[in-house]
Amino acid sequence: MAEKKEKVKPILVTDNDTGMTYTLEFDRESVRFAESKNFDIKEIEKKPMLMIPDLWFYAFRMHHKMVAREKTDKLLDALGGIPQGLIIRLVELYTVPYSVLLGDEQPKNSKVVVEF
């Protein structure tokens, strides 16, 4: 039996100036949006100054589509530095929709069955 993967928990970001809490994670639509803007997760180590802020911005898209890039950049700057653990979690969250799309298991209560 296949080992069940542990769910990657979303990142919660609270803006202390406004009291607003943002939930950062990805779904298929937010990953498609990032890819449509030529974002490539494999380039994160080659171009961290471009790719990390982009990944951060795209992570807002699933739950907070209307948050402007200017706002996400200010929140990122307010961190005063990006912890390695944050980058790792963002990458893990970004890959979740791929594992769902390319998964081998049939989802529970699926209305479609494929046999080949």
Secondary structure by P-SEA (a helix, b strand, c coil): cccccccbbbbbbbcccccbbbbbbccaaaaaaaaaaccccccccccccccaaaaaaaaaccccccccaaaaaaaaaacccccaaaaaaaaaaaaaaaaaaacccccccccccccc
